[in-house]
Amino acid sequence: MKTTAMCQRTAAMAAGLLVGLGGAAYSVAADAPSIGDLQVKYRQAMYTVMAGNFAPLGAMAAGKAPFDAKEAQKRADRVAFVSNMLNEGFPPGSDKGKGTRAKPEIWTNRAEFDRLMQDLQKQTAALAAAAKTGDEAKFKPAAAAAGKACKTCHDKFKTED
């Protein structure tokens, strides 16, 4: 008899523990960001890195900052590298994430978006190659072309800030 009562008490405690853990897991899951929210954060982080590195390049190309070949190469390499990661931030379902400024056309006109993304990657690779030469005359038009690739995509697929 004692064994049966002890087993019943142990089973009741285990069941209570499982119910409690299940409720805690549900609460954590309910508060967790959605996949769309995480993708928005990912792509916004990538674009922050792009902007932080492209701004000095643009200033050098526009003559607002002196051309520094070493700095240009470092930043152009970063921009080229990150541009190859951007497309990962736009999977299906990430159009509904909190804080997104991506237009729905990214997902309804994916072929055009992908084409513009490939052009950006091509132009940023060319910018990195031009910066590597250390020749300001080669750097400036490459920076302008990369900037134009950014703007073309933003104009078509990003809402106003």
C-alpha positions in Angstrom: 0.0 0.0 0.0 2.8 2.4 0.9 4.4 1.8 -2.4 1.2 2.5 -4.4 0.6 5.8 -2.5 4.2 6.8 -3.0 4.0 6.0 -6.7 0.8 8.0 -7.0 2.3 10.9 -5.2 5.4 10.8 -7.4 3.3 10.5 -10.6 1.2 13.5 -9.4 4.3 15.6 -8.8 5.8 14.6 -12.2 2.5 15.5 -13.9 2.5 18.8 -12.1 6.1 19.5 -13.1 5.3 18.7 -16.7 2.3 21.0 -16.8 4.3 23.8 -15.2 7.2 23.4 -17.6 4.8 23.2 -20.5 3.2 26.5 -19.4 6.6 28.1 -19.0 7.7 26.9 -22.5 4.4 28.3 -24.0 5.0 31.7 -22.3 8.6 31.9 -23.6 7.4 30.9 -27.1 4.7 33.5 -27.1 7.2 36.2 -26.2 9.8 35.1 -28.8 10.2 37.1 -31.9 8.8 35.7 -35.1 11.0 34.4 -37.9 9.9 37.5 -39.9 11.0 39.8 -37.0 14.4 38.0 -36.8 14.9 38.3 -40.6 14.1 42.0 -40.5 16.7 42.5 -37.8 19.2 40.5 -39.8 18.8 42.5 -42.9 18.7 45.9 -41.1 22.0 44.9 -39.4 23.5 44.1 -42.8 22.3 47.4 -44.3 23.7 49.3 -41.3 27.1 47.7 -42.0 26.7 48.6 -45.7 25.8 52.2 -44.9 28.6 52.6 -42.3 31.2 51.5 -44.8 29.7 53.1 -47.9 29.4 56.6 -46.4 33.1 57.2 -46.2 33.5 55.7 -49.7 30.9 58.1 -51.1 32.5 61.0 -49.3 35.9 60.2 -50.9 34.3 59.7 -54.4 32.5 63.1 -54.1 35.6 64.9 -53.0 34.1 65.6 -49.5 36.9 63.6 -47.9 40.5 63.1 -49.1 41.0 59.9 -51.0 42.7 57.3 -48.7 43.6 54.2 -50.7 44.1 51.9 -47.7 40.8 53.1 -46.1 39.0 52.8 -49.5 40.2 49.3 -50.0 39.2 48.2 -46.5 35.7 49.6 -46.7 35.1 48.5 -50.3 36.1 45.0 -49.4 33.5 45.0 -46.5 30.8 46.4 -48.8 31.5 43.7 -51.4 31.5 41.0 -48.8 28.2 42.1 -47.1 26.4 42.6 -50.4 26.7 38.8 -50.9 24.8 38.3 -47.7 21.9 40.6 -48.2 19.6 38.3 -50.2 19.5 35.9 -47.2 17.5 38.5 -45.3 14.5 38.4 -47.6 13.1 34.8 -47.3 9.4 34.2 -47.8 7.4 35.3 -44.8 9.8 38.1 -43.7 7.7 40.7 -45.4 5.5 40.8 -42.2 8.3 41.4 -39.7 8.2 44.4 -37.3 9.9 47.5 -38.5 10.4 46.4 -42.1 10.7 49.0 -44.8 10.8 46.4 -47.5 8.0 46.8 -50.1 5.8 43.8 -50.8 7.1 43.9 -54.4 10.3 42.1 -53.3 8.2 39.0 -52.9 5.8 39.5 -55.7 8.5 40.5 -58.2 11.3 38.4 -56.9 13.1 38.0 -60.3 13.5 41.8 -60.6 14.7 42.1 -57.0 17.2 39.2 -57.5 18.5 40.9 -60.7 19.1 44.2 -58.9 20.7 42.4 -56.0 23.1 40.6 -58.4 23.9 44.0 -60.0 24.7 45.4 -56.6 27.0 42.4 -56.0 28.7 42.9 -59.3 29.2 46.6 -58.8 30.5 46.3 -55.2 33.0 43.6 -56.4 34.1 46.1 -59.1 34.4 48.8 -56.5 36.6 46.5 -54.3 38.8 45.7 -57.3 39.1 49.4 -58.2 39.9 50.4 -54.6 42.6 47.7 -54.5 44.5 49.4 -57.3 44.9 52.5 -55.1 44.1 54.6 -58.2 41.6 57.4 -57.3 40.7 57.8 -61.0 39.5 54.1 -61.1 37.9 54.3 -57.7 35.6 57.2 -58.3 33.5 55.8 -61.2 33.3 52.4 -59.5 32.0 54.0 -56.3 29.4 56.0 -58.4 28.3 52.8 -60.1 28.0 50.9 -56.8 26.0 53.8 -55.3 23.7 53.8 -58.3 23.1 50.1 -57.8 22.1 50.7 -54.2 19.8 53.6 -55.1 18.1 51.7 -58.0 17.1 48.9 -55.7 16.1 51.2 -52.8 13.9 53.3 -55.1 12.0 50.3 -56.3 11.9 48.1 -53.3 12.2 50.2 -50.1 9.6 52.4 -48.5 10.5 56.0 -47.6 12.3 56.4 -44.3 
